[in-house]
């Protein structure tokens, strides 16, 4: 049973008290899933580079080892997420990511018009760009695993040629690399967002500026209590 119609937290669920001036954004389980997935993705990209680029392959050597590590890191890539589904916090955030609200469209319009004020870009816990990014990465990982398996087990689907699987796999690998570089660049530019992923907590002022609807909806009681004590 939910506490309110729009709440993602079950009634009666005990939460760790918020730190002064800060709100909890991610649970330990969510941060662990993000970290493990990130390292596996990085391992996939590094080993792929060692297999794809001739000079780098000659420098590193051990092609068979690189291929084995690449294959198994790709196979293991969904495991942190699947284990993370045991976390109630992760499941709640997945529901948030899967909901595209009216204010998300407003956020996208503001991006197209290059409006950067907080009022022009309203967002819940995740903004529209983060929702699109999460969905794109999830789909890309599934396609990469599928084409990788076709390359690994050539007789899996005889009507799909290995050449076609390699073409799709390579093109999508380049796209993932570019998108991940953009993701890391945005994270580097936002120290508070990185702190939230590292410690689980962000400042109330940052949340009010970039994710006002999340702060107002999920942490309204905490914010009101702090305001009354001033």
ABEGO torsion letter per residue (X at the ends): XBABAABABBBGBBBBBBBBGBBBABBAAAAAAAAAAAAAAAAAAAAAAAAABAAAAAAAEGAAAAAAAAAAAAAAAAAAAAAAAABAAAAAAAAAAABBBAAAAAAAAAAAAGBABAAABBBBABBAAAAAAAAAAAAAAAAAAAAAAAAABAAABAABBAAAAAAAAAAAAAAAAAAAAAAAAAAAABAAAAAAAAAGBBBAAAAAAABAAAAAAAAAAAAAAAAAAX
